[in-house]
Amino acid sequence: MVLKPLEHGLTVCKVASVGDVDLTRDFYFIGRTDEEISLVCRTEDAPENAVAREDGWRAFRVEGVLDFSLIGILSKISGILAEAGVGLFAVSTYNTDYILVKEENFYRALDALAAKGMFIEGRAEERIETDRLILRPLRVEDAEDVFQWVGDPVVNRYMPYPVYETVEQARKWIRSIRPGQHEFGFELKETGKVIGAGSVHLNPEENAYELGYNLNREYWGRGYATEAARAMINWAHDVLGVHDFVASHATANAASGKVILKCGFSFVKYGQYGRYDGSEIFDASFYRLHLD
């Protein structure tokens, strides 16, 4: 499914008469019942004499012409957004469906949908530059570099995933990454080698974006993890409009904790997390960061 975000902000309002609506504008929806006349339009086109209005909406539409026999498109989208804690307002036309969400939830909604395999049209490749690194999406050709840390038992000591045994497993993982996961490879500017990876992705249970990172052991202790983590946080704040972040580490993994603290996080609580296969449980420390 292809979704196209609309660039303009929208207003939902109630008007006293259809005559209050400027019908020469190129984008609006009008609904009339025995109780009210409702209007959805660009915010700048909303009538000044509207009976009631609510600004601050953004929208995306399902691309293409949808056959009336298709079943479950809106329910699939609404289910994914409900899981992500995002409410929606839908408008259907003859051709397709438009999904409206509040502006502060817009990128969260797109991330949640992209993570479930929906293609978001017009999203530029994610790329961040720091003094020493280029952070960009992992590619299948990076698999041999990636295997150097995902196949290393020392790096894996506190990781939830099992140690990879082959480069092909790394390739399979890279192919599985979805855009909404915001998974970045850490490429050295000087050599082009990928020395680690990290992500800043939506965690609906925490109502925040979760920071994670992993680094080739040969590059530990040189500040690369902190440099990449700060860059991902700043990118999510500036580009996605994220204000709240969470992070965690095995309490015994003090080096990872230092990275989190250097990024400005505050300790919240102790807890636990386990490996995906349930083979081991780690005592853990949990943190939170708020940026205005």
N, C-alpha and C positions, 0 to 999 in steps of 0.2 A: 504494500500500500504506500502511495506517495502522498505526502502532506506538504502543502505550500504555505509558509507563514506569510501573513499580510503585514506590510510595513507600518501602516498607520494605526494610531490609537482610535478606539471606538467608544461611543456613548450609547447607553440604552435609556430611552426616555419615554414618557407618556405625554401625548399632546391632546389638545382639546378638539382640534379639527385637522383633517388632511390638508386643508388650506394653509396650515402653519408649516408644512414641509416643503422644502425647495426641491421640486421634482426634477430640476435640471442637473442635479448632482449625479456623479457617476457611480455612487455606491450607497445604497440604503435598502433596508427591509422595512416594510410596513405591515402591521397586523391589526385587523379590526374585528372586534367582537361586539356583542350587545352591551358590554360593560366598559370597554376602553379602546383607545387607538394607541398602539405601541409603535415605536420607531427605533431601529438600530442604524446608526450612521457614523461617519467620521466625526470625531469630537469637534473639529472646527466647523462642522456643518449643523451641529445640534441647534434647534430653534431656541432663541433667547427666552421665549415665552412658554417653554415647556412646563407642563403641570408638575412633572417630577422627572428627575434624571439621575443617572449614576454613571460617572466617568470612570476611566481607568481600566478599560477592557482591551484585550488584544485577541487576535483570531488567526486561525489557519483553516484551510479548506482541504478536502479530499480531492486530489486532482483527477481529471477525467470526467466522463459522463457516466453516472451510475445507473444501471438498469433497475427498474422498480422491483424486479424479482429478487434482487440481492437482499440477503438477510444478515443482520448482526453487525453491520459496520459500526453504527453508533454505539451499540452495546459493547463491542470490543474496545473501542476507544474510551468509553466512559468507565469500563472496568479497570483498564490500566491506570487511568487518571485517579480513580477512587483509591486504588492501591497506593498511589503516590501522594494521597491526601490533597488532591486538586479538584475543586468543584468546577462545573462547566455549565454553559448555556449554549444550546445548539439551535441553529436555524437551517432548515432544509429548503433547497430550491428545486426547480425541475431537474437540473443537471446533477447536483451534488449536495454535500453537507458542509456547513461552516460551524466550527467549534470555537466558542468564545470562552476565555478564561481571564481571570483578573491579571493585570499587568505584572504584579509581583510574583505570580506563579507561572508566567509564560515560558521561561526557559526550563523551569522544572518540568512542566508538561511535555515540552519537546524532548527533553532528556529521557523521561520515562518512556515515551513512545518509541524513540530511537533505540533504546535498550531492548525493546521487544521486537525489533526487526523492521520497524517502519522507516522508510526513507524520508528524510527531511530535505526538501528541495532548497537549493541556494545556500546551504551551510558551507562556509569556506573551510578548507583544511585547517585543522588546529595546529598552530605553530607558535612557539615562544622562543625567544632568544635571550640568553643570559651572557655574562662575561665569557664563560667557557663552554657553554652547552647550547645545543639546539634541541628543544623539546618538540617532538612531532609524532604523528601516529606511527605505530610499529608496522613494518612491512614483512611479508613472508621472507624476503631475502635477508632479514635481520635474524633469522632463526638460529644460525650458528652462534652469533654473539649472545643471543638470549639464553641459549643452552648453557653458556658458561656460568650463569648464576642459578638458573632454575634446576640445573643438574648437579649443583654443588651442595653436598650434605651440610657443610658448614653454614652457608647462606640460608639453607632451608631449616636450620635448627628451630626457629620459632615461627615458621610460616605455616599457614593452615593447609596448603596444598602439599601433596607428596613430592618427593624428589623425582624429577623427570629422568628417564633412562635413555631417551633418544632425541635427536634433533627433530625428528618427525613429530614428536609430541609438542615441541615448541612451535612448529609450523601450524599444527592443528589449533593450538591455543590462540595464536595470532589471528588465524582466520575466523575465530569465534568472537573476536572483539567487536562490539557494536558502538556506533558513534556516541550514543548517550552515556557511555561509560567513561568518556574522556580519559582514555589510557594513552599515556605519552611514553615514547622511547626517549632515553637521554643520550643524545649523540654528542660526542666530543667534537667541537669545532675544528680542533687542530688535526685530527686524524680521520674523522668520520665514523669511528667505532662507536657502537651502541654499548654503553657500560651499565645501563640500568633501565628501569621503567617505573612508572608511578601513575596514579590516577587520582582524580577528585570527582567523585560521583555521588549522585543523590542517594541518601539513606532515609527513606520515608519514615522509619520508626523513630529516628532522631530529629526529624524535621530540619535536616542540615545536610551539608555535603561532606562526605568522608574522604579524608586524605590517606593515601597509602603509597609506599615506595619500596623499591628493592634494588640492590646494587651489587655488581660484580665485586667479589672480595678483593681483587687486586687494586681496587680504587677506594677502598675504605679509608677513613681518616684524613681525607683531603678536602672535605667540605662540599663534595658534590651533592650528597643527599639533601643537605640544608639548602643549597643553591637551587636545586630543582624543586624542592617542596615549597619554598617561598615563591618561586615563579608560578607554580600551579595555583597557589592560593590567590596571588595577585591577579592572575588571569581570570580565575573564576569570579572574583569580586568585580573586576573592571568590565569583563565581557559578558558574563552570564548574570551579573547583578546579585551574586550570592553574598549573604551577610553572615551566615552561621556555618561553622565547620566543626567536625569532630574528628578525633584521631585516637588510636590506642596502640599499645605495644605490650609484649610480654614483660612483666615487671623485671625479670632477670636480664632482659635485653636493654641495659642501661644506655648503650650508644644510641639506640632508636629513640629513647626518651629524651636524650639531649637534643636531637634534631627537632622533635616536637616542641620542646620548650623554647628553642632558638627561634621558632616560627611564631612565637607569641601566645601559644595555647596555655590555658590554665587547667590544673588538675581538678577533676570532678569526683572520681571515685575509684575504688578497686573493684575488680570483678574477675571474670574468667572468659576465655574463649577456647575453642578446640579445633583440632584438625578436621577437615571435611569428612574423613573416613571414621572419625570418632576414636582414633587410636591413642590420642593424647590430649590432655587438658592443660592449659597454661594459666597460671595466675597472671592477671593483666591490670594495667593502669589505663584509665580512660580520661580524655581531655576534651575541652571545648574552647572555641575561639569565636568571638563576635567582632565583626568589622562594620562600622557605620557606613 
